[in-house]
Amino acid sequence: MTSAASSPSSADRDCGTDAGLEVEVLGASEELARRLRRAALAALEAAGVSDGHLAVELVDRARMRELNARFRGRDAATDVLSFPIDGVEAATGPRELGDVIVCPPECSDLEEAVVHGVLHLCGYDHERDQGQMLALQADVLTRLRGSASGSAAPRTVALAVGSGTKTRAGFVALAGRPNVGKSTLVNRFAGTKVAIVSDKPQTTRRELRGVVTGDDWQLVLCDLPGFQRPRDELTARMQARVERALADSDVVLYIVSATEPIGPGDRFIAEAVRRAEKPTVAAVNKIDAVDRERTALALLEVEKLDLPGEIFPISAKTGEGVEELREHLVSLLPEGPFLYPPESRSDVPPELAFAELIREQVLRHTREEVPHAVEVEVSEIERRPDGSLVVHADLWCETESQKAILIGAGGRMVKAIGSAARAEMAILAGVPVHLDLRVRVRRGWRKDEGLLDRIGIR
């Protein structure tokens, strides 16, 4: 097949060539098409394909469900499908490589989905190749994101350490109610800021991954949004992301707070964790904030949830018990190659990392209804000749009154947010950062699927 959906208008197409390769992107905006074409070309290069035509098409859930039903016998929408035509072993000369079909509402990262689909198209199979495809995929994404941020990135992933040494690597999904300390724990494990931290609930909106690597092991920690009942498109996407991550993880780390009694929310999440049927570890966090009696009571309450696996009392804030928890998590990982380069600390692209740092300062500087009515979109990152960065960002809110609060009298609030965010961004980037921050109103943005796609909430 040459297209998996009806042909879009010319405004929806982006065609480009790179040496003997041609990649056509359908159903995407001009900027998104450019990014996805670049990702597809990088994957083809990594797979050793030097000529041919490839189509990448973005479709909605209904179309993806239809394709799955027709070609795979599954009545479900998935993130990506690949339809090879001639394949990589075709005769020399220009050839039709096939189609990669991507469903943005089912993806947490469109570039990752394209790279994954292209590698499948080129004959890789991560279910059978002992990690070769996933290692190559991680390498491609690292180089793409290193290039986008202007920094060099390694071209290889360590598949083993030392002669004959077996490595362990896998994904650990952190599940728990909002504000139990999942983000703080990810940052503690990673040794750097991966996820923003706030005392306000529902701080995390996306799946953010922290990477922790030892001599012969690698933990990929998935900081998930807190479980919640969907109220709008935003929270529906957040909850769907949580459920997919649980299904895709190698280990589940269930977290509760020692400062609060076990409630219906904790029991609801525990039931979802049991349904996932994954190796499970429980952690009682924030023991630094309570006495020994309350810690013991919290451990007993978690034990009554009847989860499989060990229970660890920890403090993500002070580090107490974290090393013992880490060692146990590593013991549960499957044997396999590293999924990311050993020096990686996160797979978060620069645009998203900077947007999250800005949003963190909004959470710290504002009160009541404003924080959860705000989202940040980084539209462009420029590198100046002196090496510094210029970051252009929009701070979206829902009403004019919220905009007035965010700007503040004489612009003092937005200046304070920008100044604090700029300092954090400079630490992350390692160079001075200039921030162009605009406050804009978009009513009902939490229901705007196009905006949610752009800011990475899928």
C-alpha positions in Angstrom: 0.0 0.0 0.0 1.2 3.5 -0.7 -1.0 5.4 1.7 -3.0 4.2 4.8 -5.6 7.0 4.6 -7.3 9.2 2.0 -4.8 11.6 0.4 -4.5 14.9 2.3 -4.3 18.3 0.6 -0.9 19.6 -0.5 -0.9 21.9 2.5 -0.7 18.7 4.7 2.3 17.2 2.9 6.0 17.7 3.4 8.3 16.0 0.9 12.0 16.1 1.1 15.1 14.2 0.0 18.4 13.4 1.5 20.9 11.9 -0.9 19.0 9.0 -2.5 16.2 9.0 0.1 12.8 10.7 -0.1 10.6 10.9 2.9 7.0 12.2 2.6 5.1 13.3 5.7 1.3 13.4 5.4 -1.2 14.9 7.8 1.2 17.2 9.8 1.9 20.9 10.1 4.9 22.2 8.3 7.1 22.4 11.4 6.0 18.9 12.7 6.5 17.4 9.3 10.1 18.8 9.2 10.8 17.2 12.6 9.3 13.8 11.7 11.1 13.7 8.3 14.4 14.4 10.1 13.6 11.5 12.5 12.8 9.1 9.7 15.9 10.0 7.8 18.0 9.4 10.9 16.5 6.0 11.4 17.0 5.0 7.8 20.6 6.1 8.0 21.2 4.1 11.2 19.6 1.0 9.5 22.0 1.4 6.5 19.3 2.3 4.0 20.6 4.8 1.5 17.9 5.1 -1.2 14.2 4.8 -1.7 10.9 6.5 -0.9 9.2 6.3 2.5 5.8 7.7 3.6 5.0 8.7 7.1 1.3 9.4 7.8 -0.5 10.8 10.9 -4.0 9.4 11.4 -6.7 9.6 14.1 -7.7 6.8 16.5 -10.6 5.7 14.3 -8.3 5.2 11.3 -5.7 3.4 13.3 -8.3 1.1 14.8 -9.5 0.3 11.3 -6.0 -0.5 10.1 -5.3 -2.7 13.2 -8.6 -4.6 12.6 -7.9 -5.1 8.9 -4.2 -6.1 9.0 -3.7 -7.4 12.6 -7.1 -8.7 13.7 -7.1 -6.2 16.6 -9.9 -3.9 17.4 -7.8 -1.2 19.0 -5.9 1.9 18.2 -2.1 1.6 18.7 0.7 4.2 18.5 2.5 3.1 15.3 2.2 0.5 12.4 4.7 -0.3 9.7 3.8 -1.6 6.2 7.0 -2.6 4.3 6.8 -2.9 0.5 10.1 -3.8 -1.1 12.1 -3.9 2.1 15.8 -3.3 2.6 16.9 -6.3 0.6 15.2 -5.1 -2.6 17.2 -4.7 -5.8 19.4 -1.6 -6.2 17.9 1.6 -7.5 15.0 3.7 -6.2 12.4 1.7 -4.5 9.2 2.1 -2.5 10.2 1.3 1.1 6.7 1.4 2.6 4.5 3.3 5.0 4.8 4.2 8.7 1.4 5.1 10.2 1.4 7.0 13.5 -1.5 7.8 15.7 -0.6 11.0 17.7 -3.3 10.5 20.4 -1.7 7.2 21.3 1.9 8.4 21.4 3.9 10.0 24.1 6.6 11.0 21.7 6.0 11.3 17.9 9.6 11.3 16.9 10.2 8.1 18.9 7.2 6.5 17.3 8.5 7.4 13.8 12.0 6.0 14.5 10.4 2.9 16.0 8.2 2.4 12.9 11.0 3.0 10.5 13.3 0.5 12.2 10.5 -2.1 12.0 10.1 -1.2 8.3 13.8 -2.0 7.9 13.5 -5.5 9.3 14.3 -4.9 13.0 12.1 -6.7 15.6 12.6 -5.8 19.2 10.6 -8.8 20.4 13.2 -11.2 18.9 16.6 -9.5 18.6 17.7 -9.4 22.3 17.5 -5.6 22.5 19.3 -4.7 19.2 16.4 -2.6 17.8 15.7 -0.7 21.1 19.4 0.0 21.5 19.6 1.4 18.0 16.4 3.4 18.5 17.8 4.9 21.7 21.0 5.9 19.9 19.1 7.5 17.0 16.9 9.5 19.5 19.9 10.6 21.5 21.7 11.9 18.4 18.5 13.7 17.3 18.0 15.4 20.6 21.6 16.2 21.1 21.7 17.9 17.7 18.4 19.8 18.5 19.9 21.2 21.7 23.2 22.0 20.0 25.2 19.6 22.1 27.1 16.5 21.0 25.7 13.1 21.7 27.3 9.7 21.6 26.6 7.5 18.5 26.6 4.2 20.3 24.9 2.5 23.2 26.8 0.2 25.5 25.3 -3.2 25.0 27.4 -4.9 27.6 30.1 -3.9 30.1 33.2 -5.9 30.2 33.9 -9.3 28.6 31.1 -11.7 29.1 29.3 -9.5 31.7 25.6 -9.7 31.6 23.6 -6.5 31.9 20.2 -5.8 33.2 17.9 -3.0 32.0 14.3 -2.2 32.0 11.4 0.3 32.6 10.1 0.9 36.1 6.7 2.7 36.2 6.1 4.8 39.3 2.4 4.5 40.3 0.7 6.5 43.1 -1.7 9.2 44.0 -0.8 12.8 43.1 1.7 14.4 45.4 3.1 11.3 47.0 6.6 12.2 45.9 7.1 10.3 42.6 8.9 13.2 40.9 11.2 13.8 43.9 12.1 10.1 43.9 12.9 10.1 40.2 15.2 13.1 40.6 16.8 11.5 43.6 17.6 8.3 41.6 18.8 10.2 38.6 21.0 12.6 40.5 19.6 15.5 38.5 16.3 17.3 37.9 14.2 15.2 35.5 10.7 16.0 36.8 9.5 19.2 38.3 8.5 19.2 41.9 5.8 21.1 43.7 3.7 20.8 46.8 0.6 21.2 44.7 -1.2 18.0 43.5 -1.2 16.8 39.9 2.1 18.5 39.1 3.1 15.8 36.6 1.2 15.8 33.3 3.4 13.8 31.1 5.4 10.6 31.3 8.9 11.7 32.1 11.8 9.2 32.1 14.9 9.4 34.3 17.8 7.1 33.4 20.1 5.6 36.1 23.0 3.5 35.0 25.4 1.4 37.1 28.3 -0.9 36.0 26.0 -3.6 34.7 22.5 -2.3 35.1 20.2 0.5 33.9 16.9 1.6 35.4 14.6 3.7 33.2 12.2 5.3 35.7 8.9 6.5 34.3 7.4 9.3 36.4 3.7 9.1 35.6 0.9 11.5 36.2 -1.1 10.6 39.3 -4.1 8.4 38.9 -7.3 10.4 38.6 -10.8 10.3 37.2 -10.7 11.9 33.7 -12.6 15.3 33.7 -11.5 16.6 30.3 -9.3 15.8 27.3 -6.2 16.7 29.3 -6.9 14.4 32.3 -8.2 11.7 30.0 -4.9 11.6 28.1 -2.9 11.7 31.4 -4.9 8.7 32.7 -4.5 6.8 29.4 -0.8 7.4 29.5 -0.6 5.9 33.1 -2.4 2.8 32.0 -0.3 2.2 28.9 2.9 2.7 30.9 1.8 0.2 33.5 1.2 -2.4 30.7 4.6 -1.6 29.0 6.7 -1.6 32.1 9.1 -4.3 33.4 8.6 -3.5 37.1 6.0 -1.4 38.9 7.0 0.8 41.9 3.8 1.6 43.9 4.3 4.7 46.2 2.2 6.0 49.1 2.9 8.8 51.5 3.5 8.1 55.2 1.9 11.4 56.0 -1.6 10.4 54.9 -3.7 7.3 55.7 -4.4 4.8 52.9 -7.6 5.9 51.1 -9.9 4.9 48.2 -7.5 6.4 45.7 -4.6 4.3 47.0 -6.8 1.2 46.9 -7.9 2.0 43.3 -4.3 2.3 42.2 -3.3 -0.9 44.0 -6.0 -2.7 42.1 -4.7 -1.4 38.8 -1.2 -2.5 39.7 -2.4 -6.0 40.5 -4.2 -6.2 37.2 -1.0 -5.3 35.4 0.6 -8.5 36.7 4.1 -7.1 36.8 6.9 -7.6 39.3 5.9 -5.0 42.0 7.7 -3.1 44.8 5.9 -0.8 47.2 7.5 2.2 48.9 6.2 4.3 51.8 7.7 7.7 51.1 8.1 10.8 53.4 9.2 8.9 56.5 11.3 11.9 57.3 8.1 13.8 58.1 6.6 11.4 60.6 7.6 9.4 63.7 8.4 5.7 63.9 5.0 4.8 65.0 3.3 6.4 62.0 5.9 4.8 59.7 5.1 1.4 61.1 1.4 2.0 60.8 1.8 3.1 57.1 3.8 -0.1 56.4 1.0 -2.2 57.9 -1.6 -0.3 55.8 0.3 -1.0 52.6 0.7 -4.7 53.5 -3.1 -5.0 53.8 -3.3 -3.9 50.1 -2.1 -7.4 49.2 0.4 -6.3 46.6 3.1 -8.7 45.5 6.7 -7.9 46.4 8.6 -6.2 49.1 7.7 -2.9 51.0 10.4 -0.3 51.6 10.2 2.7 54.0 12.0 5.6 52.3 12.5 9.4 52.1 13.0 10.7 48.6 13.8 14.1 50.2 16.7 12.9 52.4 17.7 9.7 50.5 17.0 7.4 53.5 16.2 3.9 52.3 16.6 4.9 48.6 19.7 2.9 47.9 18.2 -0.3 49.3 15.1 0.3 47.1 17.3 0.8 44.1 19.2 -2.4 44.6 16.0 -4.4 44.9 14.5 -2.8 41.7 17.7 -3.7 39.8 17.4 -7.3 41.0 13.9 -7.5 39.3 15.1 -6.1 35.9 15.3 -8.5 32.9 18.6 -9.3 31.5 19.4 -7.3 28.4 21.4 -4.5 26.8 21.3 -0.9 28.0 18.4 1.0 26.5 20.1 4.4 26.7 23.7 5.6 26.6 25.3 5.2 30.0 25.8 8.9 30.5 22.1 9.7 29.8 20.0 11.0 32.7 16.8 11.6 30.9 15.1 11.2 27.4 13.2 14.4 27.8 13.8 16.7 24.7 15.1 20.2 25.4 11.8 21.9 24.4 9.8 19.9 26.9 12.5 20.1 29.6 12.5 23.9 29.4 8.7 24.1 29.3 8.5 22.0 32.5 11.0 24.3 34.3 8.9 27.3 33.4 5.7 25.6 34.6 7.5 24.6 37.8 8.0 28.3 38.6 4.3 29.1 37.8 3.4 26.5 40.4 5.7 28.0 42.9 4.6 31.6 42.4 0.9 31.4 42.0 -2.0 30.1 44.1 -5.5 28.6 44.0 -7.0 28.0 40.6 -4.2 29.5 38.4 -1.6 26.7 38.5 -3.7 24.0 36.9 -5.1 26.4 34.3 -1.7 27.0 32.9 0.5 25.2 30.4 3.7 26.1 28.7 4.7 25.6 25.1 8.3 26.2 24.0 8.0 27.2 20.3 11.7 27.7 19.4 15.2 27.4 20.8 17.9 29.5 19.2 21.7 29.2 19.8 23.6 32.5 19.6 27.2 32.8 18.2 28.4 33.2 21.8 26.9 29.8 22.7 24.0 31.1 24.8 20.4 30.1 24.1 17.3 32.1 23.3 14.2 30.3 24.4 10.8 31.5 23.0 7.9 30.2 25.1 4.1 30.8 25.4 2.5 30.6 28.8 -1.1 29.5 28.1 -4.0 30.3 30.5 -7.8 30.1 30.2 -9.1 33.5 31.2 -8.1 37.2 31.0 -8.2 37.3 34.8 -5.7 34.5 35.0 -3.5 36.4 32.5 -3.6 39.5 34.7 -2.5 37.4 37.7 0.3 35.8 35.8 1.6 39.2 34.5 1.2 40.9 37.8 1.3 44.6 38.7 3.8 46.3 36.4 4.7 42.8 35.0 6.3 41.8 38.3 4.9 38.3 38.4 5.9 37.2 34.9 9.3 38.7 35.5 9.7 36.7 38.7 8.6 33.5 37.0 10.9 34.1 34.0 13.9 35.0 36.2 13.6 31.9 38.3 13.0 29.7 35.3 15.9 31.2 33.4 18.3 30.2 36.3 17.1 26.6 36.3 17.3 26.4 32.5 20.9 27.7 32.5 21.9 25.0 35.0 20.3 22.3 32.7 21.8 23.7 29.5 25.2 24.6 30.9 25.1 27.9 29.1 23.4 31.3 29.7 19.7 31.3 28.7 17.6 34.3 27.5 13.9 33.7 27.9 11.2 35.3 25.7 8.1 34.5 27.7 4.6 35.6 26.6 1.4 35.1 28.5 -1.5 34.2 26.2 -5.2 33.2 26.7 -6.7 30.2 25.1 -10.1 29.3 26.5 -10.6 25.6 27.0 -7.1 24.7 26.1 -7.4 21.5 28.3 -9.8 20.3 25.6 -7.7 21.4 22.6 -6.3 18.2 21.1 -4.0 20.1 18.7 -2.3 22.1 21.6 -2.1 19.0 23.8 -0.4 17.1 20.9 2.2 20.0 20.5 3.1 20.1 24.2 3.6 16.4 24.4 0.5 15.3 26.4 -0.6 12.2 24.5 
